[in-house]
């Protein structure tokens, strides 16, 4: 049985706690939150102990989910890894590349597992994308959400677009060679809506649009390759493939068995901890997504300075 705690029980951390309480092989040993009332409420709900300082759980747990503000990931995560705790850190891995590298180095130094919580990797339609992507040449991705006061410590690229950045990077092996982007603040002090055009050395182009000031919710990925058009809906976990074969155009619905991506992610993390395996999304992959996100943000900042 793996003793696990959740550090930070805001919106997402509560879901981690709920699922760990349900998962076989996991014992939810504690809930940590700097707000005592929030820690106690979640601990009472899932029948575990409440803490306000994460250091109080050191020596009592084998693994943690880190669901705190991104700007605190490195400080807390490195300390946990140095104390022998395996860490699943929510996306993005950190707010700066050097902070991400410090997490990766701490995991290597202490022979600990570091997994990054890019939850869309565990969406069944992304598994389909991996099967269907033979030579993708163009991606069109839209992720739109309503405004929320959560995650205002980071911009929309690190908050939302990074989900899709990670997915595309997992499907395209080539190196990024060009990044162009625009974005503006709307309801916060950081960009709330952004569009990025990313070109890879193999000629593939990905066009990302992300907004956290939308009246509608959309999470869709479309990609095109020789003889195929694939459209995938993250939310409904369904899709469509239109193909040209032997002069005939066919259309097929894609309906993989539905699953809760976060539950699959956490179950995989617990199994990885128990078997000392390789995490499904490594720290290095989290860093790669962060570095591209930072390039996009740099391009946005340049445009904003111009006018």
N, C-alpha and C positions, 0 to 999 in steps of 0.2 A: 504494500500500500504506500503510495507516494503522498507525503505530507505537503500540502500546497496552501499558499495564502494569496490573497488578492490585495494589492496595494493601490488604493484609490478606488472608491466605489461611487463614482459619478455614474452617468448614464451607461457607459460601456462596461465599467468595472462591475456594476451590478449584474450584468449578463454573464460575465466571467464567473462570479460567485455562484449564480444560479446553476450554471452548467457543471462546475466542479462538484457542487453538492449532489448532482445527479450521476456523475460519471463513475463507473466501476473502476477500481484501481486508484482512485483519488480520494484523499481525506482532506476536506476543507478545514484546515487547522486554525485559520485566523483571517480576520478582515482588518485592514489598516486604512485609516483615513485621518487627516489632520483635523477634520471636524468630528468631534467625539459623538455628537448626536447621530451623524450619518453612519459612522462605524458601528455604533450600538444598534441602530435600526437594522442594518444589513446582517449583522451578527445574530441578532435575535431571529430574524427571518430564516436564516440558514443554520441555526443552532450551532454556532461556533463562537470563538472568543473575539473580542473587539480590542483594538489597539489604536493609539494615536501616533505612535512613533515606530517606524518600520524596524528600527534596531532592536526593538523588544521581541521580535520574532526570530532573530538570529539564533541558530542552534536548535530551533523548534520546527523548522521546515526544510524540505528538500528542494522545493521549487516555488517560484512565484510568478504571478501575472502582474506586470507593471503597467498600470493604467492611470498614470498621473500626467500632469502637463508635460508636453514634449521638452520644454526647456529644462526639466529636472531629470530626464531620462538618464543622462550620463552620470551625473553625480550619485544618484541613488543606485543605478544599475551596476556601476563599477564597484561600489561598496558591497553590494550583495554578492557579486561574483567573487570578490576577494575573500568573502566569508564562506565560500563553498556552496553557494545557492545557484541552481540553474534558473535562468531567467527567460520568460517570454515577455518581450517589450512591445507594447502597442506601436503601431505605425504612427508617424515616421520614426525610424530608429532613434533619431536625435534631431536637434534643430540646426546643427552644424556638422560638417564632415569630420572635423577633428574630434568632436565628441563621439561620433559613431565609431571612429577608429579606436578611441580609448575603450569603448565597450568591447569591440572585437579583440583587442589586445588583452583585456582582462579575462575574457573567456578562454583564450588560448593559454595565457599564463597560469590560470587556475584549473585548466582541464575541465571547464564547465560548459554546459550547453547554453547557447544564446540563440533564441528564435525570435524573428520579427513578425508581428501580427498583421501581415498583409492578408486579410481574411478572404478577399475575393479569389485568391488562389484555390480556395476550397469550395468555391461555387461550382456546382456540377457543369455549368455551361463553359467554364474555363477549362475543365478537363476535356470537354468536347473540342474546344478551340485548339488545345494541344494536339489532339488527334487529327484535326482537319487542316491545320496550318502546314501546308507543304512548302509553299514559297510565297508568303504574304508580301504584297507590294504596296498596299495602301490601307491604312486604318482610319476609321472615323469613330471617335469616342465622345459620348456626351454623358456627363454626370451633373445633374441639376438637383438642388435641394433647397428647402425653405431656410430662411435665416434662423439661426439659433445662437444664443449667447455662449454655447459651448465652443471650445477650441479657438477662442479669439486671441490666444497667445501666438497663433500661427496664421498664415494667409491661406487662401483657398487652394493654392498649389500643394502645400504641405498637408492641408486638411483633407481635401477631396481628390484632387487630380492625381496624387501620388498612388492611389489605388490602381488607377489605369496605367500609370507609368510602369509600375511593377509588373502588371500583367503583360503589357507589350514587350518589355525587356525580357520576360520569360519566354516569349514566342519568337523574338528576333535575335539571333545570335550575333549579328553584325554590330560594329562600333558606331556610336552616334558621331556624325560629322558636321551637323549644322542644326542650330536651334534659333527659332524666331518666335517671339511671343509678345502679347499685349495683355494688359489687365488693369483694372482700376478698383480703388476702394469705393464702396457704396454706402454700407451701413456700419462699417468699422474703420479702423485706421490702417488696415492692411488690405491688399487686393481681395475683393470678394467675388470677382468674376474674372476669368482668364481664358485665353485661347493660345495654344502653342502648336507650332509646326516643327516637327522633329524629323530630320532626315538621317538615314543610316548609310554606311559606306556601300552596302549592297544595293542601294537605290530605293529601298523601302522608305515610305513616308508615313508618319503618324500625325494625325490632326486631333488634338485634345481640346475639349471645351469643358470647363468646370465652373459651376456657379453655386454659391450658397445664399443667393438672394432671388430664388425662383419661386413662382407660384405653383409650379408643378414639379413632381418628382420624376426623374428619369435617370436610369443607369443602363446605358446601352453601348455595345461595342459592335462595330461592323468592320469586316475586312474583306479585301479583294485580292485574288491571286489568279493566275492563268486558269480559266475555265470555271472559276468558282466565285460566288458571292455568299458570304456567311454573315447573318445578322443574329446577334445574341442579346437577350434581355436578362441582365443580372437579377432583377427583382422578381420576375415571374419564373426564372430558371428555365426558359424555353428559347427556341430559336428557329431559324429557317436557313436552309442552304439551297441556293439556285445554282445548278451546274449545267455545263455544256459538254455532252459526251456523244461522240459519233454523229454530230450534226443535230442532236436533239437536246432541247432545253428541258430540264426537269426541276421540280420544286419539291423539297421534302421538309416536313416539320421535324424539329429536333426537340424531344421531350424526355430528357434523362430523368431517372428517379429523383424526386426532390429530396433535399437534405438541408439541415441547418448548418451553414458553413462554419460558424463559430464553434459549434459543438464538435465538428470534424477536426477543426484546427486544434482545439484544446485536447481532444482525445489523442491526436497525433503527438502533441507535445508531451503528454504524460507517458505515452509509449516510448518516445524518444528518451525521456529521462530514465525510465526503467531499464531500457535495453542499451543505453549509452550510444544511441544511434546518431545519425546526421539529421539535423532539423530540416523540416520541409522548406522553410525560408530562412536562409542563413544570415548572419550578420553582414557578410560580404554582399549578399543580394540586397539587403536593406540599405547598405551604403551606396550601391550602384544606383538604386532608385532615388536616394536622397541627392546624390551628386547631379543627376539629371534634373531633378526638381530645382536645385540651386541654380543650375545654368538657365533654366526657364525663368526663375525669379530675377536673375541678373538682367536678362533680356527685357523683362517687364520694367525693371527699375530704370534701365536706360531710356526706354520709351517715355516713361513718366517724367524723367528729367528734361526730355526734349520738349515736353509740352503739354 
